[in-house]
């Protein structure tokens, strides 16, 4: 088995559908087969979200594929997982979620230099349709400018 040290799993839809307000980095509680699957890059953050239950932050619907070499001890693919944050960060997140229109979404899952799985979570506000169109226009304009610059070189 080949483990890559630079595992970064991104939620690409998040930046299109949401306007980011504030970002936090949280630890995540995993079992042995879950971390092995993440190190192989077999995880997804699409359709996952975070919520606060009894003064703890949990992530729901995060997909981690079953570990190929796992036995009967293998994990469930889409179970709730607890996130680890400092108490002050948790209170700040809770203040935002009490306001209407804000949500907590995971944006990036990565392995840090110590080999621990970390999750970037973001407090976000949903974009309107016209905001999404503006994002598409900006992306297309950037692509066309890059093409023009490549032709000049």
N, C-alpha and C positions, 0 to 999 in steps of 0.2 A: 504494500500500500504506500502511496505517495501522499504525504500531507503537505499542503502549501502553507507557508507562514503568512501570506498576505490574503487571508480570507476576508472579503468584504461583500456582504449581501445587502443590496439596496432595495428600497421600496420606490421604484421609479414613478409610479402613479401619484405618489404623495405630493410631489412638488407641482404637479399639474392640477390636482384637485384642491389643494389647500395652500393658504398663505401662512408661512411659518412666522411665529411670534417669538418663541424662546426654545432653546435646545438644552437638553440635559443628557448626561451619560450615566447609564445605570448598569449595575451588574445583574446577572440573571442566574437563577438557581436551576441547575440542570443535573440530570442523571448521567451515568457513564456512557451509555449508548447515544444519548442526545449530543453530547459534546463531540463524540467521534464522528457523528453524521455531519455536524456543523463544520468540523475540520476538513471533511471531504467536500464541503460546499453544497450540501444537499439540504438546503433550507430556503424558505420563502417568507417574505413579510407581506405579501399581497393579501388584502382583506383582513389584516390583523389590526387590533386596536387595544388600547390600554384603559383600565378603569380602576378606581380606588374602592377597595372593599375592606372595611374595618381597619382603617389607617395603614393599609399596605397597598402598593401598586401592583397590579396583575396585568399580564398580557394575555389576550384571548385570540384564538384562531391562528396562531403562528404555526406554520407548517415546518416540521422537521421530519425528514424521511426516516423510516426504520433503518437501523444499522444492519448492513448485509450479513455480518458475522454474528449478530446478536442471537441469543437463544430465546428461551421462554421469558427471559428477563427484559426483553426489548420493550421500548417505551411506546406510548400512544402518540400518534402523529400530530394531533391537534388538541392537546390538553392545555389547561390554564397553567401559566408559569409565573412564579413570583419574581418581581424585580426588586433590586436592592438600591435604595437611595438614602441620602442623609436626611434626617428629620426636617431640616429647614427647607430642603428642596421639595420634599413631599408636601409640606404646608403651602409652599408657593404654588405648586401644581394644583393643589386642592382649591386654592383661592380662585385660580383661573377657571376651573371646571364648574364652579358655582355660578359663574356668569354664563348667560346664554350665548350660544354660537361658538363656543370653544370646545375643542376635543383634544385628546392625547393620542398621537399616532407614532408608531415606530418608523424611523426613516432608514436606519442602517444597523446591521449586525456585523460585528467584527471580532477578531481575536487580537488581544493586545500583546505587547512584547513579553508579558509574563505567561502567556498561554491561556488567559482567562477570556471567556466570552463576554462581550460588552454590547449594550444596545443603546443606540442614540434614539431618544424619544423627543418629540417636539410637541409643544403646545401650538395648535393651529386653528385657523378659522377657515371655513369652507369658502371657496371662490365662487363668484357668480359666473354666469355664462359669458358675459362680456369680458370678464377678467381672463377667462380661459382663452378666448379669441385673441386677446392682446398678447398673451404668452406665446401662442402659436405664431403670431405675426413677428414678434421679437426673435423667435428661434429661426424662422424663415429668413428674416433680414440678416441675421448673423451668418447663416449658411451662405447666402448669396455674396456677402462681403468677403467671406473666406475664399470663395471660388474666384472672385475678382482679384484678390491678393495673390493667389496661387498662379493665376495666368500672368500677372505682371512679373513674377519672379521667374 
